[in-house]
Amino acid sequence: MRDEVAPHDAQVEVRLAGRLAWLREERGWSLDELARRTGVSRSTLSRLERTEISPTATLLNRLCAAYGRTMSQLLAEVEEEPPRLVRAGQQMVWRDESSGFTRRSVSPPHPGLRGELVEGLLRPGADISYDEPPVPGLEQHIWMLEGVLEVTVGDVVHEIRAGDCLRFRLWDRSRFRCPGPDPARYALMIVLP
């Protein structure tokens, strides 16, 4: 059974499911082929495209890697029309309740631009791992606003605290963990290679 979502969130999920199905069909991939490329079961992919389940951050990252997009690019592609200004109350917020991750797209969405600003919030104990970057060589700047965040890039663990800024290019796996006791809130600048 699906969790209840706000009407705007439900509309975004329906458009996201449609976009994911379109990207797969555009490439001529079957669900089996996409499952092979992502390591996600065929049934999960099918249920996702039919909006029977909500995607997790890890699942979206795997799909973004298969399609050569960042998560922000994918989410921007499901916006109705890219504006130049997005007021705080209108910024798209996506939640992965199962992992304790909330992602706010701060930059006005536009699939053709190389840089974007995102606000991330991880609740205490949240731990998200990504097997590969959605786009190899992706540049990220993480500026901690509140709390503590452990960021693993490849095999190197960085502990960053409020006011600290970590910059790196992503070629390998990564992990974001909030050791607590407070939530970790950060600004993430993403720059495509």
Secondary structure, 3 states (H helix, E strand, C coil): CCCCCCHHHHHHHHHHHHHHHHHHHHCCCCHHHHHHHHCCCHHHHHHHHCCCCCCCHHHHHHHHHHHCCCHHHHHHHCCCCCCCCCCHHHCCEEEECCCCEEEEECCCCCCCCCEEEEEEEECCCCEEEECCCCCCCEEEEEEEEECEEEEEECCEEEEEECCCEEEEEECCCEEEECCCCCCEEEEEEEECC
